[in-house]
């Protein structure tokens, strides 16, 4: 399969995996309030969506946004692979996930008001957010690598 197509599909798969991980983590108590719930709250605060489409509808909007972002971030993976051809897939995913976390969650999300900021969130919640981003990027990279080996 073509490498960009594989990377985008890998991102979509990773979006589903990380959402399932966050839901399971919340339900089991393994994770605190996860980023997807922060995003749902932000969507509601900025649009009043819960009053119109409910919490489930707002969650669906957030999930669609999450999948779009996952696909877009996946699309960058082939370029990153070209820059670091000798790096293992897991190492590349870990570094990419860390970079995504630093830019999007530690940088942009607090400015937009989606999160309270990583210092205020505390080490546990910040660590959870980082881990989910690493999971996201590693799954994207592994799935993309596997799909690339498949014939079109």
ABEGO torsion letter per residue (X at the ends): XBAAAAAAAAAAAAAAAAAAAAAAAAAAGABBBBAAAAAAAAAAAAAGAAAAAEAAAAAAAAAAAAAAAAAAAAAAAAAAAAABAABBAAAAAAAAAAAAAAAAAAAAAAAAGABAEAAAAEAAAAAAAAAAAAAAAAAAAAAAAAAAABBX
